[in-house]
């Protein structure tokens, strides 16, 4: 995954360029405002307009000096007095340079430092305030982007861990079932191996993709359920209902399997008359998913990855879908229910 900071750099440069060009051209666009019938209005002279334009270069320099250096080393380190003193020194220096330019560009006028400072103090204060606001806001946005980037990288690491450790008990039992089918020379041997192979390929390789077709996710979901059903046979009361009217949507891979895996982990074993109910509906750009299973409250954790899957998928949903999804989890009266409502992104 690429950082958005680097991707936005050209756009950022373009926005800065357009903004400064607009600021520099603004006095010329409204040049008529600088003219007056009074002979004493100094703004009626083009020389002053040109002088102000040249002086703007120093305000631009002050802006970037603050944003790239002074704010970080003085304001962020709480050296506020030194920052204010530095700004006063820089303002005085700019006014001295402004005075030199004044004498060169308008030799028939007398430069007055106090009058010129009064004329430029508003622009100076605006530049300082704008630089501080810009720096703090952009740094806050960049910090949030980096936090989101780290969260997504951590989720990828967790998902990689889950892939390498996924359901060892499930795999061992499926392999035992395959061995039994081989001894019995059952007709179910070949389709069972095919389902396991397809499921393992999906679990190991598809998560590297950002999105997969919903149809692919559902097919592998069904393969997982079929293998589990074959494992438990009549010992497990399993109800599966899938009503898929729209299978062309895309979805993040392995987003639904952890919920079903959790049901088989904790809805069997010590549970008397285990029962699992799975419902999946897709229509009108929405996905409704429900998994219900019995559980024993004192049931011990079955392996090291128990619970990690649900935590991971909850965080993935929050990060990827935000307000476009709702996830509810209830575990009342020895019945564990998860319900997911998800609106696909157009």
C-alpha positions as CSV (number, residue, x, y, z in Angstrom):
1,X,0.0,0.0,0.0
2,X,1.3,3.5,-0.9
3,X,1.3,6.4,1.4
4,X,-1.2,9.1,0.3
5,X,1.3,11.8,1.3
6,X,3.6,11.1,-1.7
7,X,0.7,10.7,-4.1
8,X,-0.7,14.1,-3.1
9,X,2.6,16.0,-3.5
10,X,2.0,17.2,-7.1
11,X,-1.5,18.4,-6.3
12,X,-0.2,20.2,-3.2
13,X,2.5,22.0,-5.3
14,X,-0.2,23.0,-7.9
15,X,-2.5,24.4,-5.2
16,X,0.3,26.4,-3.7
17,X,1.3,27.8,-7.1
18,X,-2.2,28.8,-8.0
19,X,-2.8,30.4,-4.6
20,X,0.3,32.6,-4.8
21,X,-0.3,33.5,-8.4
22,X,-3.8,34.7,-7.4
23,X,-2.5,36.7,-4.5
24,X,0.2,38.3,-6.7
25,X,-2.3,39.2,-9.5
26,X,-5.1,40.3,-7.2
27,X,-3.9,44.0,-6.9
28,X,-3.6,44.2,-10.7
29,X,-7.1,42.7,-11.2
30,X,-8.5,45.4,-9.0
31,X,-6.0,48.1,-10.1
32,X,-8.7,50.7,-10.4
33,X,-9.1,50.6,-6.6
34,X,-5.6,52.1,-6.4
35,X,-6.5,55.2,-8.3
36,X,-8.0,58.3,-6.9
37,X,-8.6,61.9,-8.0
38,X,-6.6,63.1,-5.0
39,X,-2.9,63.9,-5.8
40,X,-1.8,62.8,-2.3
41,X,-3.0,59.2,-2.6
42,X,0.2,57.3,-3.0
43,X,-1.6,54.2,-4.1
44,X,-2.4,55.9,-7.3
45,X,1.1,55.4,-8.6
46,X,2.2,52.2,-10.4
47,X,5.5,52.4,-8.6
48,X,3.8,51.5,-5.3
49,X,1.9,48.7,-6.9
50,X,5.2,47.2,-8.2
51,X,6.9,47.8,-4.8
52,X,4.1,45.9,-3.1
53,X,4.4,43.1,-5.6
54,X,8.2,42.7,-5.0
55,X,7.6,42.9,-1.2
56,X,5.2,40.0,-1.5
57,X,8.2,37.8,-2.3
58,X,9.5,38.3,1.2
59,X,6.1,37.5,2.7
60,X,6.1,34.2,0.7
61,X,9.7,33.6,2.0
62,X,8.5,34.3,5.6
63,X,5.6,31.9,5.1
64,X,7.7,29.0,4.1
65,X,10.5,29.8,6.6
66,X,7.9,29.5,9.3
67,X,6.2,26.3,7.9
68,X,9.4,24.5,7.0
69,X,11.6,25.5,10.0
70,X,10.7,27.9,12.7
71,X,7.3,26.6,13.8
72,X,8.6,23.0,14.1
73,X,11.7,24.0,16.1
74,X,10.2,26.9,18.1
75,X,6.4,26.6,18.4
76,X,6.3,22.8,18.7
77,X,9.1,22.9,21.3
78,X,7.1,25.6,23.2
79,X,9.7,28.3,22.7
80,X,7.0,30.9,22.1
81,X,9.0,34.0,23.2
82,X,11.9,33.1,20.9
83,X,9.4,32.6,18.1
84,X,7.8,36.0,18.6
85,X,11.3,37.6,18.9
86,X,12.3,35.9,15.6
87,X,9.2,37.2,13.9
88,X,9.9,40.7,15.0
89,X,13.5,40.5,13.8
90,X,12.4,39.1,10.4
91,X,9.7,41.8,10.1
92,X,12.2,44.5,10.8
93,X,14.6,43.0,8.3
94,X,11.9,42.8,5.6
95,X,11.1,46.5,6.3
96,X,14.7,47.5,5.9
97,X,14.9,45.7,2.6
98,X,11.5,47.2,1.7
99,X,13.1,50.6,2.4
100,X,16.0,50.0,0.1
101,X,13.6,48.9,-2.6
102,X,11.5,52.0,-1.9
103,X,14.4,54.3,-2.5
104,X,15.4,52.5,-5.7
105,X,11.9,52.2,-7.2
106,X,10.4,55.5,-6.0
107,X,13.4,57.9,-5.7
108,X,11.2,61.0,-5.7
109,X,9.5,60.0,-2.4
110,X,10.9,59.9,1.1
111,X,10.8,56.5,2.8
112,X,9.3,56.6,6.3
113,X,10.0,53.4,8.3
114,X,7.2,53.8,10.8
115,X,4.6,54.7,8.1
116,X,5.7,51.8,5.9
117,X,5.7,49.4,8.9
118,X,2.1,50.5,9.8
119,X,1.1,49.9,6.2
120,X,2.6,46.3,6.1
121,X,1.9,45.1,9.7
122,X,-1.5,43.6,8.7
123,X,0.1,41.6,5.9
124,X,2.9,40.5,8.2
125,X,0.4,39.3,10.9
126,X,-1.7,37.6,8.3
127,X,1.3,35.8,6.9
128,X,2.4,34.6,10.4
129,X,-1.1,33.4,11.4
130,X,-1.6,31.7,8.1
131,X,1.7,29.9,8.3
132,X,1.0,28.7,11.8
133,X,-2.5,27.5,10.9
134,X,-1.3,25.8,7.7
135,X,1.6,24.0,9.5
136,X,-0.5,22.7,12.4
137,X,-3.4,21.6,10.2
138,X,-1.2,19.9,7.6
139,X,0.8,18.2,10.3
140,X,-2.3,17.0,12.0
141,X,-3.7,15.6,8.7
142,X,-0.3,13.9,7.9
143,X,-0.2,12.4,11.4
144,X,-3.7,11.0,11.0
145,X,-2.7,9.6,7.6
146,X,0.3,7.9,9.1
147,X,-1.8,6.5,11.9
148,X,-4.3,5.0,9.4
149,X,-1.4,3.7,7.3
150,X,0.1,1.9,10.4
151,X,-3.3,0.5,11.3
152,X,-3.8,-0.9,7.9
153,X,-0.2,-2.4,7.9
154,X,-0.9,-3.9,11.3
155,X,-4.1,-5.4,10.0
156,X,-2.2,-6.9,7.1
157,X,0.3,-8.4,9.5
158,X,-2.5,-9.8,11.6
159,X,-4.2,-11.2,8.5
160,X,-0.9,-12.8,7.4
161,X,-0.6,-14.4,10.8
162,X,-4.1,-15.7,10.6
163,X,-3.4,-17.2,7.2
164,X,-0.4,-19.1,8.5
165,X,-2.3,-20.3,11.5
166,X,-5.8,-20.7,10.1
167,X,-7.8,-23.4,11.8
168,X,-5.2,-26.1,12.4
169,X,-7.9,-28.4,14.0
170,X,-10.1,-27.9,11.0
171,X,-7.3,-28.8,8.6
172,X,-6.3,-31.9,10.6
173,X,-9.8,-33.2,10.8
174,X,-10.4,-32.6,7.1
175,X,-7.2,-34.5,6.3
176,X,-8.4,-37.4,8.6
177,X,-11.7,-37.4,6.7
178,X,-9.9,-37.6,3.4
179,X,-7.9,-40.5,4.7
180,X,-11.1,-42.3,5.8
181,X,-12.7,-41.6,2.4
182,X,-9.6,-43.0,0.7
183,X,-9.9,-46.2,2.7
184,X,-13.5,-46.5,1.9
185,X,-12.9,-45.6,-1.8
186,X,-15.7,-43.2,-1.5
187,X,-17.0,-41.1,-4.4
188,X,-16.7,-38.1,-2.1
189,X,-12.9,-38.2,-2.0
190,X,-12.3,-36.2,-5.2
191,X,-14.8,-33.4,-4.6
192,X,-13.5,-33.1,-1.0
193,X,-9.9,-32.8,-2.1
194,X,-11.0,-30.2,-4.7
195,X,-12.9,-28.1,-2.2
196,X,-10.0,-28.2,0.3
197,X,-7.5,-27.3,-2.4
198,X,-9.7,-24.4,-3.7
199,X,-10.3,-23.2,-0.1
200,X,-6.6,-23.2,0.8
201,X,-5.6,-21.4,-2.4
202,X,-8.2,-18.7,-1.6
203,X,-7.1,-18.4,2.0
204,X,-3.4,-18.2,1.1
205,X,-3.4,-16.0,-2.0
206,X,-6.6,-14.0,-2.3
207,X,-6.1,-11.9,0.8
208,X,-3.2,-10.2,-1.0
209,X,-5.8,-8.7,-3.3
210,X,-7.6,-5.6,-2.1
211,X,-11.0,-6.9,-3.3
212,X,-12.4,-10.0,-4.9
213,X,-15.8,-10.7,-6.5
214,X,-18.5,-11.4,-4.0
215,X,-19.2,-14.6,-6.0
216,X,-15.7,-15.9,-5.2
217,X,-16.0,-15.1,-1.5
218,X,-19.4,-16.9,-1.4
219,X,-18.1,-20.0,-3.2
220,X,-15.2,-20.4,-0.8
221,X,-17.6,-19.7,2.1
222,X,-19.7,-22.6,0.8
223,X,-16.7,-24.9,0.4
224,X,-15.7,-24.2,4.0
225,X,-19.2,-25.0,5.3
226,X,-19.4,-28.2,3.2
227,X,-16.1,-29.4,4.6
228,X,-17.2,-28.7,8.1
229,X,-20.6,-30.3,7.5
230,X,-18.9,-33.4,6.2
231,X,-16.7,-33.5,9.3
232,X,-19.5,-33.4,11.8
233,X,-22.2,-35.2,9.8
234,X,-25.4,-35.7,11.7
235,X,-23.8,-34.7,15.0
236,X,-24.4,-31.1,14.0
237,X,-27.7,-29.5,13.2
238,X,-26.6,-27.1,10.5
239,X,-29.0,-24.7,8.7
240,X,-27.6,-22.7,5.8
241,X,-29.6,-20.2,3.7
242,X,-28.1,-18.1,0.9
243,X,-30.2,-15.8,-1.2
244,X,-27.8,-14.0,-3.5
245,X,-29.6,-11.8,-6.0
246,X,-26.5,-9.7,-6.8
247,X,-23.2,-11.6,-7.0
248,X,-21.3,-9.1,-9.1
249,X,-20.2,-6.8,-6.2
250,X,-16.7,-6.8,-4.9
251,X,-15.7,-7.4,-1.3
252,X,-12.5,-7.6,0.8
253,X,-11.4,-11.3,0.8
254,X,-11.9,-13.4,3.9
255,X,-14.3,-10.9,5.4
256,X,-17.0,-13.4,6.2
257,X,-15.2,-16.7,6.9
258,X,-13.9,-15.7,10.4
259,X,-17.5,-15.4,11.6
260,X,-18.4,-18.9,10.4
261,X,-15.1,-20.3,11.6
262,X,-15.8,-18.8,15.1
263,X,-19.2,-20.5,15.1
264,X,-17.7,-23.9,14.4
265,X,-14.9,-23.4,16.9
266,X,-17.2,-22.5,19.8
267,X,-20.5,-24.0,18.7
268,X,-19.3,-27.6,18.8
269,X,-17.1,-29.7,21.0
270,X,-18.6,-29.5,24.6
271,X,-21.9,-28.2,23.3
272,X,-24.8,-30.6,23.6
273,X,-26.8,-31.0,20.5
274,X,-24.8,-28.4,18.6
275,X,-26.7,-26.2,16.2
276,X,-25.4,-23.5,13.8
277,X,-27.5,-21.3,11.6
278,X,-26.1,-19.3,8.7
279,X,-28.0,-16.8,6.6
280,X,-26.7,-14.6,3.8
281,X,-28.7,-12.3,1.7
282,X,-27.5,-9.9,-1.0
283,X,-29.9,-7.5,-2.8
284,X,-30.4,-3.8,-3.5
285,X,-26.7,-3.1,-3.1
286,X,-26.7,-4.5,0.5
287,X,-25.4,-7.6,2.2
288,X,-27.1,-9.0,5.3
289,X,-25.2,-11.8,7.1
290,X,-26.2,-13.7,10.2
291,X,-24.5,-16.5,12.1
292,X,-26.0,-18.1,15.2
293,X,-24.6,-20.9,17.3
294,X,-25.0,-22.5,20.7
295,X,-22.0,-22.2,23.0
296,X,-20.8,-23.2,26.5
297,X,-19.8,-20.2,28.6
298,X,-17.1,-22.2,30.4
299,X,-15.7,-23.5,27.1
300,X,-11.9,-23.0,27.0
301,X,-10.0,-21.3,24.2
302,X,-9.4,-23.9,21.6
303,X,-6.2,-22.5,20.0
304,X,-4.0,-19.4,20.1
305,X,-5.9,-17.7,17.2
306,X,-9.3,-17.9,18.9
307,X,-10.8,-14.4,19.1
308,X,-8.1,-12.9,16.9
309,X,-10.2,-13.5,13.8
310,X,-13.2,-11.6,15.1
311,X,-11.1,-8.8,16.4
312,X,-9.3,-8.5,13.1
313,X,-12.5,-8.6,11.0
314,X,-14.2,-6.0,13.2
315,X,-11.3,-3.6,12.8
316,X,-11.2,-4.3,9.0
317,X,-14.9,-3.4,8.8
318,X,-14.5,-0.2,10.7
319,X,-11.5,0.9,8.6
320,X,-12.9,-0.2,5.2
321,X,-16.6,0.5,5.5
322,X,-17.0,3.0,8.3
323,X,-20.6,4.1,8.5
324,X,-21.5,1.9,5.6
325,X,-21.8,-1.1,7.9
326,X,-23.3,-2.2,11.2
327,X,-22.1,-5.2,13.2
328,X,-23.9,-6.5,16.3
329,X,-22.8,-9.3,18.5
330,X,-25.0,-10.9,21.2
331,X,-24.3,-13.9,23.5
332,X,-27.4,-14.2,25.6
333,X,-28.8,-17.5,27.0
334,X,-25.9,-19.6,25.6
335,X,-26.7,-18.4,22.1
336,X,-24.0,-16.4,20.2
337,X,-25.3,-14.3,17.3
338,X,-23.5,-12.0,15.0
339,X,-25.4,-9.9,12.5
340,X,-23.7,-7.8,9.8
341,X,-25.3,-5.3,7.5
342,X,-23.1,-3.9,4.8
343,X,-23.7,-1.4,2.0
344,X,-21.5,-2.0,-1.0
345,X,-19.5,1.0,-2.2
346,X,-20.6,2.1,-5.6
